[in-house]
Amino acid sequence: MEAQRQEVLRAANELFQQEPDWVIFFRNILGVDGIVRRLFPSQEALTNFEQTEEYQTIQQMLAKLREKEGDADSPKEPNRVITVRLPKSLHEALKAEAHDRRTSMNKLCISKLLQVIDEALVPAEAEAPAA
C-alpha cells in the first residue's frame, strides 16, 4: 500500500503544480476514474487510504485550488444539480454556518461533500419487503 500511496501523492503534486481548475484536479485524482480509485479499487482499500497523511495532503491541495475559484461554472466540466430534502432546522444551520464562514451555501455544501464520512454515520436505506 505504501507504493500506491506515494504514487498517488506524486501524481497529485505534479498536477497541483500546474495549478489546474479544482474540478480537473478532483476528477483526475479523486474522481470515479481518478488515480485514487484505480489504485485503491475496493471500498476497504479506499477507506484505508482516506485515513492516511497522503489523503489529507491531497484534501489540502484541493482546498487551495478551490480558493482560487469563484462561483462561476467550470468550462471544463458541466455542472449537475441535485435536490436534497432536509429539515428546516438543518437548512438554517447551514445558512448560518455559510454566513459565519463568509462563503456561499453552495461552496459550504461542496466542501462538506468532499470530506470523508465515517461509514458508521451514514444510515443504510431500508430494504424493500420481499415480494
C-alpha positions in Angstrom: 0.0 0.0 0.0 2.9 2.4 0.7 4.0 2.3 -3.0 0.4 3.2 -4.2 0.1 6.0 -1.6 3.4 7.5 -2.8 2.3 7.2 -6.5 -1.0 8.9 -5.7 0.8 11.7 -3.9 3.3 12.1 -6.7 0.6 12.4 -9.3 -1.4 14.9 -7.1 1.7 17.0 -6.5 2.6 17.0 -10.3 -1.0 18.1 -11.2 -1.2 20.6 -8.4 2.0 22.3 -9.6 0.2 23.0 -12.9 -2.5 25.0 -10.9 -5.5 23.4 -12.6 -9.1 24.2 -12.0 -10.1 22.3 -8.8 -12.7 20.3 -10.8 -9.9 18.9 -13.1 -7.8 18.1 -10.0 -10.7 16.3 -8.3 -11.6 14.4 -11.5 -8.0 13.2 -12.1 -7.1 12.4 -8.5 -10.3 11.6 -6.5 -12.9 11.2 -9.2 -14.6 7.9 -10.2 -11.9 7.3 -12.9 -9.1 9.1 -11.0 -5.8 7.6 -9.8 -7.0 7.0 -6.2 -9.9 4.8 -7.4 -7.7 3.0 -9.8 -5.0 2.2 -7.2 -7.5 1.5 -4.4 -10.4 -0.2 -6.1 -12.0 -1.9 -3.2 -14.1 0.0 -0.6 -11.8 -1.3 2.1 -8.6 -0.1 0.4 -10.2 3.3 -0.4 -11.3 3.7 3.2 -7.8 2.8 4.5 -6.3 5.3 2.1 -8.7 8.0 3.3 -7.1 7.7 6.7 -3.6 8.5 5.6 -1.5 11.6 5.7 -1.2 11.5 1.9 -5.0 11.8 1.6 -5.0 14.7 4.0 -2.4 16.4 1.9 -4.5 15.9 -1.3 -7.5 17.4 0.5 -5.4 20.4 1.4 -4.3 20.8 -2.2 -8.0 20.6 -3.3 -9.0 23.3 -0.8 -6.2 25.6 -2.0 -7.3 25.2 -5.6 -10.9 25.8 -4.6 -9.9 29.1 -3.0 -8.9 30.4 -6.5 -12.3 29.7 -8.0 -15.4 31.9 -8.0 -18.9 30.6 -8.0 -18.9 30.6 -11.8 -19.4 27.3 -13.6 -16.3 25.5 -14.8 -16.0 25.5 -18.5 -14.0 22.2 -18.1 -17.0 20.1 -17.0 -20.8 20.6 -16.9 -22.4 21.1 -13.6 -25.2 18.8 -12.3 -27.9 19.8 -9.8 -29.2 17.6 -7.0 -32.1 18.2 -4.8 -31.7 17.3 -1.2 -34.6 17.2 1.2 -33.5 18.4 4.6 -35.3 19.7 7.7 -35.7 23.4 8.0 -33.5 23.5 11.1 -30.6 21.9 9.3 -31.1 24.3 6.4 -31.0 27.2 8.8 -27.9 25.8 10.5 -26.1 25.5 7.1 -27.2 29.0 6.1 -25.8 30.4 9.4 -22.6 28.4 9.0 -22.1 29.7 5.5 -22.7 33.3 6.7 -20.2 32.9 9.6 -17.6 31.5 7.3 -18.3 34.2 4.7 -19.0 31.8 1.9 -21.9 30.7 -0.1 -24.1 27.7 0.9 -23.1 26.1 -2.4 -19.4 26.3 -1.5 -20.0 25.2 2.0 -22.1 22.2 0.9 -19.5 21.2 -1.7 -16.8 21.4 1.0 -18.8 19.1 3.2 -19.5 16.7 0.3 -15.7 16.4 -0.4 -15.0 15.2 3.2 -14.7 11.6 4.2 -17.6 10.4 6.2 -17.3 7.6 8.7 -19.4 4.7 7.3 -21.0 4.2 10.7 -22.5 7.7 10.5 -24.3 7.0 7.2 -27.7 5.3 7.7 -28.4 2.4 5.4 -31.5 2.5 3.2 -34.3 0.3 4.4 -34.7 -2.7 2.3 -37.9 -3.2 0.3 -40.0 -6.0 1.7 -39.7 -9.3 -0.2 -42.3 -10.0 -2.8 
